[in-house]
Amino acid sequence: MIESAPPISLRHITRRFGPVVANDDVSLELAPGEIHGLVGENGAGKSTLMRVLYGLLQPDSGTIEVAGRAVRIHSPAAAMRLGLGMVHQHFMLVDSLTVAENVTLGREPLGALGSYSPAAAEREVAALAARHGLPVDPGARIETLSVGAQQRVEILKALYHGARVLILDEPTAVLTPQEVDDLFRVLRELQAQGTTIVLITHKLAEVTALAQRVTVMRAGRVVGGGAIAEHPVERMAELMVGHAIPPLHARAHHEECVPLLRVRLLDVLDDRGLQAVKRASFEVHSGEIVGLAGVEGNGQHELVECLAGLRRAQHGDILIADRDCTALTARGRAAAGLAHIPSDRLRRGLVPEMTLAENLVLGRQREPDAGHGPLLPRRALEARAAGVLAEYDVRPPEPGRQARQLSGGNQQKLIAARELSRGAAVVLAAHPTRGVDLGAIAFLHQRLLRERDAGRAVLLVSSELSEILALSDRIFVMYEGRLVHETRPAETDERTLGLHMTGRRGAVAP
């Protein structure tokens, strides 16, 4: 007989971080054996709420009930004793240990002499994996596994410790479409065995495909929820952001003209001195967006850094608007007509302690209109910044505010404002919507389309295949440092792209 997961009730949970109220009088019910979607923009409070449930945070007020009994969950260990498990977005595994060692950590099986028994651990983990349909080699070291396999290990670890309520935080963020299919199969099987699953995600189509009920949060409060059949994607999106999300505009008519970015036989080394990009050749024309898809770690990072002038090319040529820029610095490439929206907004895109006005002038501080001498004219910079902040909907639009005080989505819009307001011929956009909320995603998509329709050449690097398919005119797939496939959105789909991304379709060029 299947053991039902205990029902969970969170009643009037409030959690503050100084003056910020992350959870404001939130109540949530989890039924036995359901998949429950928890959705909301970044900063809506959904992850905070689940961290309270898992004992990582303590509520300022409110109660938690498990099976009708009020409990205090002081730590993850206490949560696990109550049958709760959590799989974090960034996995909590020890790379140098085996699968079995990670899964049994803290509850290691002992041998005849009272010491840890690797053989017993591997037997127990193999049996658990078979029982739940989670194929994985118990003796393999974590560092040798794919991202999808590591996620299966995290789920096994939670189940080994007795989880009957499983919380998954953005579980598909780094998975290929095939790995997503595998995960969905596992979650449905766990549900059939009585496990209650909470799915924290911003991918609303996944909630529709998997969940029976949904809870929508905005600004720390629950703003809607109920049966998934009563909440189509458009309704959930509107609840999340507080207004309807406008559709992408149809493409303006613009004939492809000259290639503004040309890359010829490019080889690039990674930080270990190994070849990360292998003989890459492609062009991006004026008036088009070229999408570059691939599982992270297949050379996209090194390619972007090389194009931006942050990493030297071992071999090959880079031309921007017919100018050979292969030997130029990042500053030289910007002067030649390259705008760069980096993948890491805090390490590469902003100086968090600087003001919005100062960040907007970065890279242009030597231009004549930025001022003269060692000090930049603060009032002039702030006056200039005010219009740009308003145009790009950066909130709050206060030029004197520090960049670190903005939300992630507004930090990303600030970077886009600086780069796209330059009028550069070529836009290099690396993961431009990573970690930002639905409203900011829609805004940034519209701005990239506007750049395309203005005749710019846009290279979009993204791990989100829905984004690649929605925005691109042409698509390249990168696998093990090579461009292995070229197609157009009308000729492909996420599943086909995913096969190329894992090397299972298409011949790799010599």
TIPA-809715 format. One record per residue: x, y, z of N, C-alpha, C in turn. Coordinates in steps of 0.2 Angstrom, whole numbers, plus 5000, padded with zeros to 4 digits. Each point is the difference from the previous one (the first is absolute). Example, Ala and Ser with C-alpha at 12.3 -4.5 7.8 and 13.67 -1.06 7.14 Angstrom:
BEGIN
506649725039499650065000500450065000
499850054996500450065001499650055003
END
This chain:
BEGIN
500449945000499650065000500450065000
499950054996500450064999499850055006
500650025003499950045006499950084998
499550035002499950074998500450055003
500350054996500450055003499550045005
500350025005499650045005499850074997
499450025001499850064998500450065004
500150054996500450065003499650065000
500050045005499650065001500550055002
500150064996500350065003499550055001
500050035006499450045002500350075002
499950054996500150075001500850015002
500449974995500750015001500250074998
500450035004500350074999500849995001
500450024995500750005001500350064997
500450045005500350064998500749994999
500350044996500850015000500150085001
500150025006500050075002499450034998
500050064996499450034998499649974995
500349954996499749964995499549945002
499450004998499549955002500049954994
500449945001500049954995499449964999
499749985006499449975000499550045005
499450014997499650055004499349965001
499949975006499449975001499849944995
500549964999499949954994499749935003
499549984997499749935002500049964994
500249935001500049964995499849935002
499649964996499949935002500249954995
500449955002500249954995499649935002
499749974995499649945001500549944999
499849955003500449934999500049984992
500649994998500049974993499950044994
500150075001499850054995500750034998
500050024993500550054998499850075000
500350045004499750075001500550054997
499850044996500450054997500050065004
500650035001500150065004500450054996
499650054997500350044995500050075002
500450044997500150075002500650034997
500050074999500650034998500649995005
500650024998500650005004499850055006
500149985006499950055005499349995003
499649964997499349995002499949975007
500549965002500049975006499949925001
500049974994499849934999500649965003
500650014998500649975003500050015008
499950065002500150015007499549965004
499350004997499549965003500249935001
500349974995500249935000500649995005
500450055000500649995005499850015007
499450035001499750005007499849935001
499649974995499749945001500649945002
500550014996500649955001500550025006
499850055003500450015006500750044999
500150034994500650044999499950075002
499350025001499950065003499450005005
500050045005499550005005499550064998
499349985001499550054999500050055006
499850074998499950055005499449985004
499549984996499349985003499749954995
499549975003499749954996500149935003
499749954997500149935002500049954995
500349945001500149954995499749945003
499549964996499749945003500249954995
500249945003500149944996499549945003
499649984995499549955002499650035006
499850064999499550035005500350025007
500749995001500350025006500550054999
500050065004500450055000500749985002
500550024995500749985002500550064999
500550005003500650054999500549964997
500250034994500549974996500750045000
500449985005500650055001500649994995
500049944996500549994996499849954994
500449994995499949954995500049935003
500449995005500049935003499349995003
499750055003499349995003499549994995
500150044994499549994995500049934997
500649974999500149944998499749955004
500050015007499749955004499250005000
499850064997499350004999499849984993
500449984996499949974993500050054995
500450065001500150054995500749994997
500050024993500650004997500050054995
500650034999500150064995500649994995
499850014994500550004995500150074997
500650035002500250074999500250014992
499950064998500250024993500749984999
500450025005500749984999500149945005
500249954997500149945003500450005006
499949965005500350005007500449935000
500449984995500449945000500750015000
500449955003500750005000500349974994
500350044996500249974993500549945001
500450005005500549955000499849945003
499449995003499749945002499649974995
499849935001499649964996499350025001
499649974995499350015001499749975007
500249945001499849975006500250045006
500750025000500250045006499650065001
499850044995499650065000499349985003
499749954997499349985002500049985007
500449965003500049985007500350045005
500350064998500450045004499550025006
500349995006499650015006499649945003
499949954995499649945002500449944997
500750005001500449954996499849935003
499949954996500049935002500649975003
500049975005500649975003500149934999
500749985000500149934999500149965006
500349945000500049965006500450025005
500550044999500550035005499750075002
499550024998499750075002500350064996
500349984994500350064996499550004994
500150064996499650014994500249944995
499449984997500149954995499850024993
500550024996499850024993499649954996
500149945001499649954996499350005002
499850015007499450005002499650064998
500450065000499750064997499850004993
500549974996499849994993499449964999
499949945004499549964999499350045002
500050035005499450045002499850054995
500550044998499950054995499749974993
500349954998499849974994499349975001
499849975005499349985001499550065000
500250055004499650065000499950034993
500650014996499950034993499649954996
500049945001499649954996499350015002
499850015006499350005003499750064997
500450064999499750064998500150024993
500349964996500150014993500550064999
500650005004500550055000500649974998
500249994994500649964998500650045001
500549975004500650045002500549945002
500650014999500549955002500250025007
499949965005500250025007500750015001
500449974996500750005001500450064996
499650044996500350054996500150065005
500550044998500250065004499550064997
499850045004499650054998500350044995
500650025000500350044995500049974993
499949944999500049974994499350004997
499550025004499349994997499750064997
499549994995499750064997499650045005
499750064998499650045005499449965002
499749974995499349965001500149945005
500649974999500249945004500150035008
500350055000500150035007499450025003
499550024996499350025003499749945003
500149944996499749945002500349985007
500650015001500449985006499750055006
499850064998499750045006499449985002
499649974995499349985001500149935004
500449964998500249945004500250015007
500450055001500250025007499450025004
499650044997499450025004499549945002
499949954995499649945001500449955005
500650005000500449955004499950035008
499950065001499950035006499350005002
499649974996499350005002499550054998
500250044995499550054997499449974998
499450035002499449984997499750074997
500350055002499850074997500750024997
500050014993500650024997499950074997
500550055001500050074998500550004995
499850024994500550014994500150084998
500550035001500150074998500350014993
499650024996500250014993500449944997
499749945000500349944998500249994993
499750044995500249994993500550054998
500250055004500450064998500649984996
500349945001500749994996499949934996
499449984999499949934997499850014992
500249954997499850004993499349974999
499750014994499349985000499949925001
500549964998500049935002500049995007
500550045004500049995007499450025004
499750054997499350035003499549944999
500049974994499549954999500149945006
500749985001500149955005499850025007
500150075001499950025007499250005001
499650024995499350005000499749935001
500449954997499849935001500149985007
500650025003500149985007499550035004
499950064999499550045005499349975000
499849984994499349964999500049945004
500649964999500049945004500050005007
500450065003500050015007499350025002
499750044996499350025002499549945001
500149954995499649945000500149965006
500750005003500149975006499850035006
499750065000499850045006500450065002
500550014996500450065002499750074998
500050045005499750074998500650044998
499950044994500650044997499850074999
500450045002500050074999500550024995
499750034995500450024994500150085000
500550035002500250074999500350014994
499650044996500350024993499750064997
500350034995499750054996499849984993
500149944999499849974993499349985001
499550044998499349985001499849944996
500249994994499849944996500249945004
500550005004500249945004499449995006
499850055003499550005005499449974997
499850024994499449984997500049924998
500649984998500149934998500049955006
500350035006500149955005499550015006
499850065002499750015006499349995000
499749985006499350005001499750075002
500450035005499850075002500650045000
499850075000500650055000499850055005
500650035003499950065004500550054997
499750064999500450064997500150055005
500750025000500250055005500250074996
499950055003500350074998500150045006
500650035000500250055005499949975007
500249935001499949975007499449985002
499550014996499349975002499749964994
499549955003499749964995499450044997
500050004993499650044996499549964996
500049945000499649954997500249935000
499649964998500149935000499449955000
500149944999499549955000500149954995
499549974997500149944995500350034994
500549964997500450024995499550014994
499549964999499550014995499750074999
500050035006499750075000500550054999
500649984999500650055000500449994993
499750024995500550004994500650045000
500549994996500650035001499950085000
499650024995499950085000499750025006
499649975004499750025006500650005006
500449955000500549995005500550064999
500250014993500550064999499750065002
499350024999499750065002500050015007
499949945004500050015007500750015003
500549974997500750015002500250075000
499950034994500350074999499550065001
499349985001499550055002499750034994
500249984994499750034993500149944995
499750014994500049964995500750004997
500349954997500750004997499950014993
500250054997499950014992500449954996
499749984995500349954995500650034997
500449964997500650034996499750034994
500350054998499750034994500349964994
499650014994500249964994500650044997
500449964997500650034997499950054995
500350065001500050054995500449984994
499750024994500449974994500650044999
500549954999500750035000500449954996
500350024994500449954996500749995004
500249945000500749995003500550034995
500450035003500550044996500749975001
500550045001500749985001500149975007
500549955000500149975006500450055005
499750025006500450055004500449965005
499949945001500549965004500249944996
500749994999500249944997500549975004
500049935001500449965004500349954996
500749994999500349954996500449965003
499949935000500449955003500350025006
499650015005500250035007500249945004
500550005003500249965006500250045006
499749975006500150045006500149955005
500550015005500149965006499650025006
499949955004499750025006500550015006
499850015006500550025005500549955002
499949944998500449945001500549994994
499950044995500549994994499749954995
499449985001499749954996499650044994
499949974995499750034994499249995001
499750065002499350015001499650014994
500350044995499650024994500549974994
499749964996500349974995499850024993
500450044996499950014993499350034999
499850055004499350034999500050054995
499549994995499950054995499350024999
499850065000499350024999500050074999
499450034997499950074999499350025003
499950065002499450035002499950064996
499450004997499950064995499650055003
500050064997499650065003499349974999
499650025005499349995000499849935002
500449965003499849935002500349995007
499749955004500249975006500249934999
500649995001500349935000500049975007
499749955001500049965007500549955000
500450005006500549955001499749955006
499949944998499749965006500549945001
500049985006500449955002500049985008
500149945002500149995007500650045003
499950035006500650045002500649965001
500650034999500649965000500249984994
499750014994500249984994500450054996
500250055003500450054996499750074999
499450005002499650074999500350055004
500249995006500350055005500750034997
500449954997500650024998499950044993
499649984996499850034994499850085001
499550005005499850075001500550055003
500549975004500550045003500550024995
500149954995500550024995499750054995
499450004998499650054996500050075003
500050005007499950065004500750035001
500549964998500750035002500349985007
499649965003500249985007500549945000
500149974995500449934999500350004993
500649985000500450014994499849944995
500050014994499949954995500649964999
500049935000500649974998500250004993
499450004996500149994993499350034997
500050034994499450024997500050085000
499450024997499950074999499350025002
499950075003499450035002499950064996
499550014996499950074997499450035002
500050065002499450045001499950054995
499550004996499950054995500650014995
500249944998500650004996500750025003
500050015006500650025003500349945004
500649984999500349955003500150025008
499749975004500050015007500349955005
500449954996500249945004500550025005
500450054999500550025005499850065004
499450025000499850065004499849985007
500050055004499849995007499250005000
499749995006499350015001499850074998
500550055003499850074998500150024993
500449974996500150014993499449974996
499849945003499449974996499450045001
499950035006499450045001500050064996
500650034999500150064995499949984993
500149934998499949984994499349984998
499650005005499249994999499749945004
500349985005499849945004499750025006
499449985002499650015006500049935003
500149995007500149945003499650005006
499449965000499649985006500349945003
500450005006500349945002499649955004
500249945001499649955003500050015008
500550035002500050015008500050075001
499450035002499950075001500450035005
500249965005500350035006500850004999
500349954997500749994999500250044994
499650004994500250034994499650064998
499450015003499550054997500050065004
500150005006499950065005500550005005
500150075003500350015006499550015005
499849955004499550015005500050065004
500650025002500050065005500050074996
500050004994500050064996499250024999
499950064998499350024999499849984993
499350004999499749994994500350044994
500150065002500350054995500749984998
500449985005500749984999500049944996
499649955001500049944997499850014992
499550054999499850014993500650034996
500550035003500550034996500649955000
500049955003500649955000500149984992
500750014999500249984993499950064995
499750055003499950074995500350065004
500349985006500350065004500550044997
500349974995500650044996499750044994
499349994999499850044994499950075002
500050054995500050075001499450025005
499449974998499450035004500049975007
500449965002500049975007500450055005
500350054997500450055004500749994999
500450045004500750014999500449995007
500649974999500450005007499849945004
500349995006499949945003499349995004
499650065000499449995003499450014995
499549965001499450014995499550045003
499750044996499550055002499449975003
499949995006499449965003499450034998
499850065000499450034998499849984993
500550014996499949994992499949934999
500449955004499849934999499449985002
499750035006499449985002499450034996
500150064997499550024995499949964994
500649984998500049964994499749935001
500249975006499849945002499249995001
499750065002499350005002499649984994
500150024994499649984994500149934998
500649985001500249934998499649955005
500050025006499749955005499350004999
499750064998499250004999499949964993
500450004995499949974994500049925001
500549985004500149935001499649975006
499650045003499549985006500449975006
500650035001500449985006499750035006
499849965005499650025006500449995006
500150055005499850074999500450034996
499850054996500450044995500450065003
500449985005500450055004500750004998
500350044996500750004998500549995006
499850035006500550005005500049945004
499549954999500049945004500549954998
500349965005500549954998499749954997
500349974995499849944996499849945004
500449995006499949945004499350005003
499750065000499350015003499449984996
500249984994499549994995499849925000
499449984998499949934999500449974994
500049935000500449974994499850034994
499350004999499750024993500250074999
500050045004500150074999500850014999
500449965003500750004999500149984992
499749954998500049984993499850054995
499450045002499850054996500550064999
500350015006500550055000500649994995
500249945000500649984996499750004993
499449984998499850004993499950084998
499850045005500050074999500650034997
500649985004500650034999500349974993
499949944998500249974994499650024994
499449995001499650014994499950084998
500150045005499950074998500650034997
500549964999500650024996500050004993
499549974997499949994993500549964996
500349955004500549964997499749964994
500449984995499849964995499849935001
500449975005500049935002499850005008
499549965001499849995007500249925002
500449995005500149945003499749995006
499449965000499649995006500149935003
500350005006500149935003499649995005
499549955000499549995005499750065003
499750044995499850075003499450005005
499649945000499550005005500149955005
500649985001500149955006499950035006
499649965004499850025007499650065001
499650024995499650065001499349984999
499550045002499349995000499750004994
499449985000499650004993499950074997
499950055004499950074997500650024997
500649995003500650024998500249964993
499849945000500249964995499650024993
499450025001499650024995500350074997
500250045005500350074998500649994996
500549965003500649984996499949974993
499549965000499949974993499850054995
499650055002499750054996500650044998
500550025004500550044999500549974995
500149935000500449974996499750004993
499349994999499750004994500050074997
500050055004500150074997500750014997
500549975004500650014997500149964993
499749945000500049974993499650044995
499550025002499650044995500350074998
500450025004500450064998500649994996
500149934998500649984996500649985003
500049995007500649985003500049924999
500649985001500249925000500049985007
499649955002499949985007500249935001
500549985004500249935001499749995007
499549965001499749985006500249935002
500450005006500249945003499649985006
499649945000499549995005500049925001
499949985007499849935001499349995000
499650054999499250005000499849994993
499949944998499849984993499350044998
499650015004499450044999500250074998
500550035003500250064998500350004993
500549964999500349994994499549994994
499549965001499549994995499650064999
499850045005499550054999500450064997
500650015001500350064998500550004993
500249944999500649994995499750004993
500450024995499949994993500349944998
500649995002500449944999500349975007
500149945000500349975006500649954999
500550015004500549955000500049965007
500249944999500149965006500749995001
500350005006500749995002500049945005
500549964998500149935004500849995000
500249995006500749995001500550054996
499850065000500450054997499950014992
499649964997499950014993499250024999
500050044994499350014997499849944996
499549965003499849944997499450004996
499650065000499450004997499750074999
499850014994499650064998499349994998
499650045002499350004998499650065001
499450004999499550065001499449975005
499750055003499549985005499449964997
499850024994499549974997500149934998
500749985000500249934997500249965006
499950025006500249965006499650015006
500249965005499650015007500549995005
499750005007500550005005500349935001
499649954998500249935001500649984995
499950034994500549994995500750035002
499950065002500650045002500349975006
499649975004500349975006500449944998
499849964995500449944998500750034997
500050054996500650034997500450025006
499750035005500450035006500449945004
499749944999500449955004500449954995
500050024994500549974995499649934997
499450005001499649944998499750014993
500150064997499750014993500550044996
500149984994500450054996500749985000
500450004995500749995000500450065002
500549995004500450055003500550014994
500150074998500550014995500749985002
500449984995500749985002500450065002
END
